[in-house]
Amino acid sequence: MKKSLTALAISAALVAPAFATNGMAPVGLGQAAKGMGGASIAYPQDTLQGGNNPAGMVHLGNRMDVGIEIFMPDRGFNVGEYGSEGGGEAAEAAGMLNEIEAYSFDGTGSGVMESWFPIPEFGYNRMINDNLSVGVSVFGNGGMNTTYGNNHPFSHLLAADPAEEGGPCEGNPFACPDVGIDLMQLFVAPTISYKVNDKLSIGASLNLIAARFSAEGPQLSDAITVGATYQTKANMSEFDEYAGLFPDQGTMDIPANWGVGIAIKATDKLDIAMDVMQIMYGETNAMGNSPNSLMTGAQLGDSNGPGFGWENQTVYKLGMAYQYSDDLTLRAGLNYGETPVNTEGLGFAFNTLAPGVTEKHVTLGFTKGLGDGASITGSYIRTMSKSQDGLFMLVFPDRAALVSDGEIEMDQHAFGISYNKKF
């Protein structure tokens, strides 16, 4: 831990978003869903649907989709006047903590995989008969990334002996370790989907070690479809190298989620879809446990130890698809979820590493037919800038150093395109 706060990647095979926009979760899966604010539970459009609601796969026919998204988050934090209470050699050694009126910390980094992230996706569906399909969806489900280097205040705290290292890390890069985190999640979701009758379909996906069961329908009328989905918590194996960082000796479980959706055929050309989803961040120890237990004797890595202090998040998704012509569909959507980040006490300092505070997202998308069952689908997601206040606290061995009036900041852009083929 003294060398780095960089969390090990779950998989290098597929890079997940640095910060998927609903906390750690993506706005949607598949370029068509992304273009509609993620609304997809009752409105299947492509073979990434195995990650949205597997019951919809049976309605897609024989199909393949392959795409990529370029995700560009801008994350970091700033603080107001630094203060120190009671002096102390450790605080003086971190010289940047004394009487600096304001300072900004940029967690974006400067290279590929630090400032912009390519996120590939793939889906395939095959009809066994008219009522049964099997398929697979491969996608980055979510993640976290910040790259501060050794200019984050935590770097001074983690130095082997700040009092003897001669002050700030600048000019002495070996004295203080780099600070940041990098968490990636790869989902491979084999799916089976069955059409019970014209009014109801059901499906199930195996997401790594998490099971998802979903149902689509019944149709309330020929113009209305409803759907529901539930994904269990994924109990992940331990990051042995980071047993002293995450709770339960290095465990970072993937939270459960559930959602309901409705799709309405408003006119012959216009479809409207709406979803409500609950992401259970607060039910996993790494994301949900309060970091403030550090102040009452708990240690990083303990069983049921300190985490990031995130709360459960409810996300609302609204999307529209307009059939402009026989070979062109236009999409737009809105997505809102109140920030799950809690910045009380040590929550602000911890979440400078994971500033998933964004709430409002606007999306656009299209599908252009190419003939012979082929098409291309594109999406754009604009995540509005969001900041969240808090009090920065550092606990040194002999005192607490406080930084007042801090703000965590985040905004995002994402562009994606996929090739789609029906056969």
N, C-alpha and C positions, 0 to 999 in steps of 0.2 A: 504493500500500500504506500510506503514511503517513496517508491519510485514513480508511481503513477496512479491516477484515479480513472484510468481508461478501462472501461468494462470490456471483457472479451466478447467478440462477435459470436452470435449463435451460429451463423453460417456465412461463409464467404462466397457461397455459390450465387446468392441473389442478394443485392443490397437493398435494404429497406430504407424508407425515408429517414432523414436525420431527425425530424420531428413530424410524424404524421399529424394532421392538423386538428383532429378532435382528441386533444391530449396526445396519446401515443397512437391512436387509431386513424386510419385513412378516412378521408371524406367519403370515398366509395371505392369499389374494386371494379376494374374494367373502365375503358375510356368512355363508353356510353353512359355508365352510371355516374362517373365523375362529372360529365357535362351537365348532369341534372342534379347537382348538389348531393349526389350519393343516393338519391331515392331509387330503390331497386327491389325491396322485399317482395312487392306484389307486381313488379314490372321487369321481367327478365329480358335482356337484350343481347347478351353475348355469353361466352363460355367461362368468363370469370364469375358467373353467377353462382358457382359452387361455393364461393366465399361469401356471397351476399345472402342467398337463400337457395339451397340446393334443390328444393322442390320445383324451381323454375326451369331446371335444365331439360326436362322432358319436353318442354314447349319450344325448344330451340332447333330441333332436328339435327342432322349431321352437320357439324360445323367446327371450324378451328379459328382461333384468334391469337395473334402474337403482336406484342406492342412494347413500347418503352415510354417512360415518362422522365422528364428532366425536372427535378425538384430543387428549388432555390430558396432555402430559408435564410433569414437574417436574424440572428439571435445574439443576445448579450445582456448586459445590465449596466446601470450607472448608479452612483451613490453621491450623496451630498457631502456635507462637511464630515471629515473623519474626526473621531474623538477618541480619547483614551482616559480610562479611569484608574487612578492610583499608580501610574507609572509601571515599572517592571522592566527588567533587562530584555525579556523576550519581545515585548511590544516595541521597545526602542530599536531592537535589531531589525524589525520589520519597518524600517524608517518611513516607508510610504504611508503608514497608518497615522502619521503625526501631522496634523494641521494642513492637510490638503483640502481645499475648499470643495472640489468636485473632481470626479474621475470616472471615465467610461471604460468598460471592459468588453472587448469584442470577442465573442465566442464562435465567430463564423469560420475563422481560418482563411487560408489564402490559396489552397490547391484544390484540384479535383478530389471529390469525396470529402471536402471540408466546406466548400462554398456552393457547389451544386452536385447533385446526386442523380446518376442514371438508374432508373428502377425498371427492370424488364418485367414482363408479364406474359403468361401463356395459358391458353385454355383449349380443351378439346372435348367434343361430345359425340357419341355414337348411339344411334337408335338401334336397340336390339329387336324391338317390334314397335307397333304404333303406340304402345302404352308404357314402354320401359326403355330407359336410356342409362348408359354409364359414361362417365367422363372424368376429367381431372382439371383442376384449376391450380396454377402455380403463381404465387404473388408474394410481394413483401407486405406483411400485415402491419408493421409499425416499428418504431424504434426511437432512439434518442442519440443525439450527437452534439457535443460542444468541443471546441478546440481553443483553449485559452493559452497554451504554452505555460511559461513560468511567471506570467504577470498577474495571475489570479492570487488574491490574498491567501487562499488555501495553500499555495505553493510555499509560502513562508512558514505556515503552521506545520507542514510536512517535512520541512528541512530537518536534517539529522540533529542539528543543534543551532537554532537560529541565533542565539546570543553569541556564538563563536564564529558565525559565518561572515560577520562584518556588515550586516545591513541588507539592503535590497538585493534581489536576485540579479538585477541588471549589472552586467560586468562580471558576474560570478555565476554563470549558468549551471555549473555542476553542484552548486550549493542547494538549489531548490528544484524539485521535480516538476515536470509538466503536469498540468491539471486539465481534465476534460473527461468526458465519457463517450463511449461508442457502443451502442447496442443495436443489433440487427436481428430481424426475425424473418425467417423463410417459412412460408406455408406451402406445402404440397397437399392438396385436398382432393383425393379420389372421391367420386360422388356417384351415388345411384339414385335415380329419380323415377317415380312411378305415378302414372295417371290413373287414379282410382275410377274416375268417371269424368264426364264433361265439366263437372262442377268442382272437382277436388283433385289435387295432386300432392304427393308427399315425397320427401327426399331426405337423404342423410349424407354427410360428408365426414371423413376422418381427417381432422386438421392436426397433423403431427400426432400428439397423444390426446388431443381433445376431440370429443364427439359433438357434432352439430346435427340436430334434428329440426326439420322445418316442414311447414305445410303451406300450400297456396290454395286459395279458394275457401269456402264456396263463393261462387259469383253471386253477388246480390242481385245483379241483373246482367244482361248481355254487355252492358257498358261499364260494369264495376267489378273489380277483382280485389280481394283482400289476401293478406299473407302474414305469416308469423314465423319467427326464427329464434333459436336459442343455441348458444355455444357454451359448453362447460369450460371451467377454468382449466388451463393446461398446466399440469404440475411438472415443471422443468427440472432437469438434473442440476446439480450444484456447479457453479463456477469455482473450481477448487482454488485457482490462483487468487480469487477475490473473496475468499471465505471471511476476510476481515473487513469487508466493505458492505455487502448486501446481507440482510437478515438470514438467519437459519444457515449460517456457514456458507453464504454465497449463492443463495437461491433467488432467481428472478422469474416468478411464475407469470403466465399470460392471463389477464383477467377474463372472467366470464362476461358474456353480453347477451342481451335479448332485444328483440325488436318486433314491431308490428307495422304493417304498411297497407296502403290502399292505392289503387290505380283506377283512374276514371277516364273513359273515352269521351271527352267533352264534345268533340265534333268528329267528322270523318277524317280531319287532318290533325287534330290536336289531342294529345294525351297528357294527363296531369297525374303525377305520382307523389305521394306523401308518406314519409316514414317517421317513426319515433323509436329511438334506440337508447338503451341504458347500458353503459359500460361500467363494470364493477371494479374500478381501480381500488376503491377503499377496502375491498375484500381480499387483496393480496398483500402480504407482509412488506415486500420490497417497495411497492408503490404507496400502500395505504398507511403503514405504521408511521406514527409521528416521530420526527427527528428530535423533538423536545425531550424525549426520554433520556437523551444524552446528559441532560442537566440534572437528572435524578439517579445517575449511576450506571445506566445501561451502556453497553459498548457496541460499536459497529461489528456486525457479524454474529451477534448473539442470537440464540433461538428467540424468535419473535422480537428481534432487536429493532433499532431505529431504521426508518425508511424515509421516503420523500414526503409523506404526509398528504398524498392526493386523496380527493374525495370522489365518490361515484359521480359520473357525468351523464346527463340526459341530453341527447342530441336530436334536433328537429331538422328534417330534410324535406325540401319541396323542389320538384323538378317538372319541367315541361318539355315535351318533344313535339315538334311541328313538322308535318310532312309537306315541305315546301314544293316538291315536285316528285315525280316517280323515282328519281335517283338521288334526291338530296333531302336529308332530315336535319333540322336545326334543333338545338337543345339549349336550355338555360336552367339554372338552379340556384337555390339559396340553402345554406347550411348554417345552423347556429347551435352551439353548445356552450353553456357557461363554464368558465375555466375550472378545471378540477384542482388547480394548484392552491395550496394553503400556505401563506407566507407568514403566519404567526410564529413568534419566537425564532427558533433556528430554521424554520421553514423557508425563509427568504434565502439564507446563505446556501442551504442544500439545493434549492431549486434554481440557483444561478447555473448549476450544472445541467438542469433539465427544465428549461423555461417554457413549458408547453402551455402558455397562457392564452393563446389565440382563441377567439370565439366566433367571429363572423366570416363567412366565406361566400364568394360569388363565383359561379361557374358558367362556362359557355362550352358548347360542343357541336359537332356535326358528324354525319355519316354521308359519304359520297359513293354512290354505286359505280363500279368499274365494268360491269357486265360479266356474264357467265358466272354469277353467284359470288363474285368478289367485290369488296368494298374497302374503303379506308375510313377510320373513325378517329377524330381528334378531340382533345379537350384542353381547356385552360381553366386553372383555378387561381383566383386572387384571394388571398387571406389577408384581411384588413389588419393593420398594425394595432397591437394591443400591448399596453404596459400595465404592470401590477405593482403596487407599492408594498414596502416592507422595511424592516429594520435589519441591517446586516450585523451579525454577531459572530465574533471569533473568540473561541475559548482557548487561551494559551495556558501553559502549565501553571503560571503563577497569577493569572488575572484574566479578566474578560476585556477585549477591545471591541468597541462598538462603532458602527458606521451608521449615521442617521439618514433618513429620507432616501432610501434606495428605490430603484425601479428595475424590474425585470422587463425586457422588451422582446417582441417577436413579430415579424411579418413574413409572408411567404408568396412566392409565385411558383406555379407548376404548369408545364406544357407536356402533353402526351399525344402519341399517335399509335394506331394499331392497324394491322392488316387482317381482314376478316374474309373467310372463305366458307361458303355453304356448298355441300356436295352430296 
